[in-house]
Amino acid sequence: MGCAAAIQAPPVAAQTDPGPAWEALRAADLQLASIGFRLSAAAAPLCDQLEPGIGIQFHTLAQYTPATREQVRAHFRFAGPVAVEGVIAGSPAAIAGVSADDTLTAINGVPVEADAREAGSTAPLVALHGQFASLPPGAPVELTLIRSGREIRTRITPTPICLTRYELRIDDNYDARANGELVQITSKYLESVDAELLPAVIAHELSHNILRHRVRLSAAGAEFGLASGFGRNLGLFRQTEIEADILAVHLLARAGYAPNLAARFWREAGPGLLGGKMRSRSHPPLRDRIAIAAAEAARVASDPAPPSFFATRNAPLDGNWRQYLETAKRPNGAGTRPITD
């Protein structure tokens, strides 16, 4: 399920028309959800956990503050706690005729419930994603919807996609993260980064999930936060960042994006991401990330096979990130036959 969410609605003055703000939020959520769906569908053969990809971007009243909920309810035509914020073009849901502002009431006859008492909470949306994710990834799904006061039932044949929930966080700082089942980026990316380059950011974060980096870092005893850039932690985190950079090139190519998009992102947008993770010691130098992504893009053009470290995605991390710098200098690219120091 392509599922994006804003954690907090943007403030809207009571005396102004909130419509443009809500539509801007809808467009931003759909932009992220559409890129995520395309990448997750193309990457499905590389994922060991799949979910039904239906192509609907849901939102719930619980996401919005109590002061704005009546405006939200009216604008998005909520007839219940869960509604369709948008439908991804060309997706199974679009083919089945699902429309923005439909209200979801049941999945395969099982009622959908969402408690809206907690302000600004995505918990009901997370639970909804779990309800979809528990279904067989390729089996037909029947949705019960309310549209213009009338109940309708729609049968959707999903596309199996990688199990990952996409979420947009309204924030004026650059931040992108993945925790194994979630990819979250801030609205700053959508506002300030060339839209053509955005898939590179999302592919990088999805790569972290596919490679189980969060779980493997925890298993290695890595310390998160400020300690991530020092001692043994530095090698572990840099290894995961570079591996995600390399696999992202493959995800982009599989989804029909230009393989060199990742290198372009680091080259064109990287220097402008001031004050964020680009300057963190736990992340590799920008020049190295550009070189590695460019080398892998050249390799993928002639050999689309996943990088060799993909086969060891369930093995312990060793922190040897410099091996990728050495192989990036070779004509055959960054992800093949990594050598150790």
N, C-alpha and C positions, 0 to 999 in steps of 0.2 A: 504494500500500500504506500503510495507516495503521500507522505503525511508531514506537513510542515506546520509550524505554529509560532505565533508571536507570544512571548511570555507575558508581556504587558502591552496593552493598547496604548497608542500615542495619545498624549493629552489633547483634548479638544475643548475649547472655550464654549461655555453654555450658550452664548449669544451668537455663535457662528454655525454655519452649516457643516456638520461633521462628515457629510458624504464623501468629499474628496479625500479626507484622511483615511476613511475605511476602505475606499477603493485603492488607495496607494498601498495599504497594508495587504489587501487581497492580491494585488499584482506582485508584490514582493514575495509573499508566501508561495504563490504559484510559480514564480520564476525559479525559486530554490527547489520546489517539489518537482518541477518538470526536468530540471537538470539531474536531480537525484534519481528520478525514475528511469531516465534514459541510461544513466551509468549503471544502476543496479540491475536493470534488465540485461544489459550487455555483459555484465560481469557474472551473471548467474552460474555459468559453468565453473567459475573459480571459487564459489562460495559453498561452504559445507552446511550452511543454514539458510533456508529459503522461506519465503512467504508469498501469499497470493498478491500479485501486482495488479491492482484494479485501476489505478490512476486517478484516485479521488483525494483531494486535499480537504480534510475536515477541519472544523473548528467548533469550539464549545463555548457556551455562555460563561463557564467557569474561568476562561482565560482573561475575561475583561473585568475591570473594576465595577463594583456595584453602581457607582455614579454614572457609568456610561452604558449600562446593560440595556436600558430601555431604548436608547438610541441604536445600539447594536441589534437588538431584537427586531426593531422596525426596519432598519436598513437592509439586513441580511434575511429578513422574513423568517426568522426562527419560529417554528411551530412546536418546538421541543428543545431539549438541552443540547442536541448535536445537529449540526447542519453541514451541508456541502459548501465550502468556501469557494472551491474552484474545481474544474475537471481538466486534466491534462489532455491536450490536443492529441488525437489519434490513439488514445489509450482504450483498453477494454471498456471502461465506464463511458467514455465518449461514444464509442460504437453502440453501446447498449442504450444510449439516450439519457443518461443521468445529466442533470443540469445544475449549475450554480444556484444556490439558495433553496435547493430541495432540503427537507428535514429528514434525517435518518431516524427511524424508530425501531427497526429490527434487522438482524443479520441471520439468514436462514431460519427465520421464525423466532429467534431468541431476542427478546426485547433489549434495547440499548438503554442503559441508565448512566447518568452523569450528574453528580452532585455539584451544584453551582454555588454552594455556600461559601467556599474559600475563594477570596479575591485573587485574581491573577494566577491561578493554579493550572498547570498543565496535566495534573494527575488524571483527570477523566480522559484526556486525550491519549495519555500513555496506556491507560486501561483499554481504551477502544482499539489502539494498535495491537495490544496483546490479544484481544478477541479475534481480530483478523489473522494475526500471525499464527494462531493455534490451528487454523484451518489448513487442509492439504493445499499446497501451493498451486496446483493446476486444476483443482476441482471447481466446477461452477458454483457461484455464490448468488443467493437470492437476497436482494435488499428490499425492505419495505420502506417506502418514502412517502412524505406528504408534500404535495405540490399544489399551491393555490387552494389549499383547504381540502384537497382530494387525495385519498390514499392510493398509491400505485405500487406494484411489485415489478421489480426489474431483475432479470437474470443476466449475470455477467460471467464470462469465461476469462479468468485471470491469466496473466503471464507470470510464470515463476520469476521472482527477483530476489536479490540478496536481502537478507533480513537486516534492515537498517531503517531507523526512523529519522527523518530530516526535520530540523527545527531551526527557525529563525529567531534570534534574540535581538530585541531592539536595544541597541547600545551604540554609543558614539566612539567606540574603540575597535581596533582590529582584533578579532579573536576567532579562531576556528579550532574545534576540538572534536574528538571522537572517544567514546568510552566502551566500544565493543558492540553496542546495539544502537547508538545514537550518533548522528553527525549534526553538529550545531555550528552555525556561523552567525556573526553579528551583522546587523543591517548596514554597518559602516562599509563592509565589502560591496554590498549592492549599490550603495550610494557613490562610492569613490573609485572602484575598480572597473575597468572596461568590461562590459558585459560579455564580450567575446572571450575574456580570460577566466571568467568565473568557474567554468567546469574544471579547470586545473586545481583550484582550491578544494573543490568538493571531491574530486577524484583522489586527491592526496589523503583527505580525511577518511574516505571510504576504504582506502588501502590499509589504513591502520586497523580498521575493523576486520577486514578480510584476513590480515596477517596476525590477528589476535594479539596485537601489541600491548594493549592495556593489561590483559591477563598475564602475558609473558613478562612484562616489566614487574608486576607485582610478585610473580613467582621468583624472579631474580633478586627480590629484595630492594628494588630501586626506590629511592626516595623522591617524591614529587615536590613541586614547589621550588623554593629558592635553592634547595640542596641538589636539584636535578642537574645543575651545571658544574658540579665539582666531584673530584675523585672518580671512583668507579661509575658513579651515576652518569657522568658525562658521556662515557663510551657507550653505555646502554641506550641512552636517549638519542644520541647521534646515530647509532645503528638503526633504530626504528625510524627516525626521520628520513634517512637516506633510502632505506628500503621502501618506505611509502612514496618517496619521490620517484623511485624507479618503477614500482608497480603502477603508479598513477599514469605513467606514459602508456602502459598496456591497456589500462581501463579506458583512457581517452581514445586510443586507436580502435578498441573493440566497439565503442559507442559511436564511431563515425566522426570523431573529432580529429583534428590534425595532431599527430604524435608529438610534434614540436611545441604544442601549446603550453606544456609544463615549463619548458625552457624559456619560452616567451614570457610567461607569467613572472618567473623569477627575475628575468632580465628587465622587463618593463615596469612591473608593479613592485617588485621586491624592494628597491631602494626607497620607495615612498612610504613603506609601512613602518613609520617611525614609532618608537616607544613600545612596540609589541614584541612578539616572540622572535622576530627576525634578528633582534639584537641579543637574545638570550644565549648564554654560554651553552645551554643544552642543545641548541640547534646549530647545525654546521654553517660555516661561512658561506655567504651568498655566492661567491665566485665558484665554490665547489658544487653547490646545488645546480647552478647553471650548467657547468661542465658535465655533471653526471646525467642530468635530464637530457641534454643535447646528445650525448653519446648513446643513451638508451633509445632515443627517437631514431637515430641513424640505424641502430641494430634492428629495431622493430620493423623498419621498412623492408628488410630482407628476411627476417626471422621473427614471426609473431609469437613464438613459444614463450611461456612465462619465464621470468628470470629463475636461475637455478635455486636461489634461496626460497622460492615459493614452496618447494618440496619439503622444506624443513620448518614450515610455519607453525608446527606444533612442538618444535624442539626448543630447548632453553636458549636464550640470547647469550652471546659471548662478548658483546661490547666491541667487537673488532670492526669499527666503521671505516678505518683507513683502507681496508681492502678494496672498497668501492672507488676510492680515489685512484688507486693503481690501475684497476681495470678500465676506468673511464678514459685513460690515456691510450688504451689499445684500440685498434681499428674496429674490433668486433663488439665494442660497447661495454656498458657499465654493469649489466646484470648477468653476464656470463662468466662462469668459472672463476668466482672470486678467489683471490689468493690471500693467505694469511701472513701476518708479520712474524 
